[in-house]
Amino acid sequence: MNRTVALVTALAAGMTSAAGVAQTAGSQAPATTPATAPATAPATTHASVPLQVVPAKIAVIEYEQATAATNEGQRALQALQKKYEPQKNQLQALQTEIESLTKQLQSAPTTMSDEEKASRARTIDTKQKQLQRDGDDATAAFNAEMQETLGAVAKKLGPVVIKYVQDNGYTMLLDNTGQQGGLSVLWTQPGTTDISQAVVDAYNASSGVGAPAVPSAPSSARPHTTTTPPKAAAPKQ
C-alpha cells in the first residue's frame, strides 16, 4: 500500500518501579556554631527499592496484509479491480494487436520493400509506446485509489489492533510488513505470536461486513496491498 497505511505500533513496555525514601532524625549540631549551622542537621538515608519488571510479551503483525485480508478490504479490492477491468481489457487488446503486427513483419515476404518494413516497424513502435504509457497511467491511478481505499480500512483497523493487544496482555507490538524504511522483524524468539489472522477475525466480527463472493477466476489466495491492474505488456510489479 505504498507505505501509507503501514503501522508500527510499539506499546510501552510494562515496566513499573517504586522508590521509597526513609528519613531518620539526626543528632543535634553543636550549639557553638549557631550562625553557620542549623540547630539540627538531620541525617538522611535512602532505602533502595528494586525495579519490578513485567515479563515482555511481544506480538507481531503484518499490518498491510491484515488490512487487505479483512472482509472489508477484500470487498474493496474486488470492487477496484472490477472498476479497472475495462482498462485492463483495452491494454490486453493493444498487446494482442502489437504481437500480431510483429509476427506479420517477421514473416513478411522477401519481396516487401524496405520502406514498407520500416513503416510497419514504426507503427509497432508507436503502439508499444502507447501501451507502455497507458499501462503506467492505469497502474498509477489504480495504486493511488487503492491506497485511499485501503487507507480508510486501515484507520478503522488500528483501534481493533490496540484493543486486541491490550486485552491479551501484550507489552509490545511490531509490524512485520517489511516495508523499506520501516521496522521489519527479521527474527523473533520462540513464543512470539503473529496476531495478524486473529486481528483480521476480530475486525471482521466487529465490522459486520461479510466475506466477499469468491470470484470465478480467483487470483492469489490472500490479497496483498501492492496489487496492480495487470498490464498487457511486461507489467511493472
HELIX and SHEET records of a PDB file:
HELIX    1   1 TYR A   63  ALA A   69  1                                   7    
HELIX    2   2 ASN A   71  LYS A   83  1                                  13    
HELIX    3   3 GLU A   85  GLN A  106  1                                  22    
HELIX    4   4 ASP A  114  ASP A  167  1                                  54    
HELIX    5   5 SER A  196  SER A  207  1                                  12    
SHEET    1   A 2 MET A  15  THR A  16  0                                        
SHEET    2   A 2 GLN A  52  VAL A  53 -1                                        
SHEET    1   B 3 MET A 172  ASP A 175  0                                        
SHEET    2   B 3 ILE A  58  ILE A  61  1                                        
SHEET    3   B 3 THR A 193  ASP A 194  1                                        
END                                                                             
